[in-house]
């Protein structure tokens, strides 16, 4: 078995930190914004046993942890790094086996085009910051998305949404007039 290395990266959201590993954890992403939602994932459920963990998000080779306000990263980062290393080494399940992440876009041709742009151009950038974006709907020129992981509740996510994502979508899909985020 290869040695599992874990390293951390800060994210634009001061309440979240990315724990990156040298192994693919999941194709796609899974968000567990609270303990109740985490019951289907062994890995997330174990992380929520730490009383300072408020959210868990998985994508490709990392897990983003959202901490409680009353703790400092300096106090919990080494503990979480060690936990993530052990969980990956023991192959703790990130998702239930029947969970499928095949990428299939549905809707009108215009909706499929919007989803493709979000997947190809926006998703990789958002994942770099420890988050994810999910397409919800397109109605009368307005694209509604859901922000997850470190993007959920991040102070700079509104700027990213308006200046970055909305600008890109307006250029690539002229029918788009506005992008809004659905509250989680």
C-alpha positions, -999 to +999 in steps of 0.1 A: +000+000+000+013+034-009+019+059+019-010+083+023+001+120+025-022+147+038-016+184+034-038+213+040-047+244+021-066+274+034-097+285+014-112+319+009-137+310+037-119+313+070-142+287+086-131+259+061-099+241+054-091+217+026-074+184+035-058+170+003-046+135-001-025+117-027-054+094-036-087+098-054-115+098-028-145+103-051-155+110-087-176+141-084-185+156-051-206+150-020-217+177+006-227+170+041-236+204+056-247+188+089-245+156+110-279+143+100-271+144+063-237+126+070-253+093+081-249+077+047-211+083+046-189+064+071-161+089+065-183+120+071-201+104+100-168+098+118-157+134+111-188+147+127-180+129+159-155+157+165-177+184+182-159+212+164-169+199+129-198+218+114-197+206+078-179+181+055-175+182+017-157+157-005-145+162-041-118+143-061-087+141-038-098+163-009-122+167+020-131+203+031-140+206+068-160+235+082-152+242+118-172+256+146-167+294+153-153+288+188-122+269+178-089+278+161-074+259+132-041+258+150-057+237+177-076+212+155-056+210+122-031+184+133-058+162+148-079+164+116-049+157+094-041+125+114-078+115+112-080+120+074-047+100+069-060+071+090-095+072+074-080+071+039-055+044+048-082+022+062-104+029+032-133+043+052-161+048+027-168+083+015-201+074-001-226+045-001-218+020-029-251+026-048-243+064-051-236+071-087-219+103-100-223+098-137-225+132-154-257+136-173-271+170-180-309+172-186-334+199-196-336+220-227-307+225-251-301+259-234-301+243-199-277+216-210-254+243-224-255+262-191-247+229-171-218+221-195-203+256-189-207+252-152-191+217-153-162+225-176-152+260-166-166+269-131-164+235-113-126+232-115-121+267-102-146+263-074-130+230-064-096+246-061-111+267-033-126+236-016-161+240-028-186+230-054-214+244-075-246+227-085-270+238-112-306+241-099-327+258-126-329+284-154-360+306-156-366+338-176-329+346-179-319+337-143-297+307-135-301+294-100-271+275-085-263+260-051-229+266-035-215+238-013-184+231+007-162+261+015-183+282-009-214+279+014-213+308+037-180+322+023-177+360+025-163+362-010-187+338-027-211+367-037-183+384-055-172+351-072-209+345-082-215+379-097-181+389-111-169+355-121-196+329-128-223+354-140-198+372-163-186+339-178-222+325-183-234+358-199-205+356-224-209+320-233-247+317-231-261+351-242-296+342-229-283+343-193-291+376-176-283+368-140-269+341-117-283+337-081-274+313-054-300+293-036-296+294+002-288+260+017 
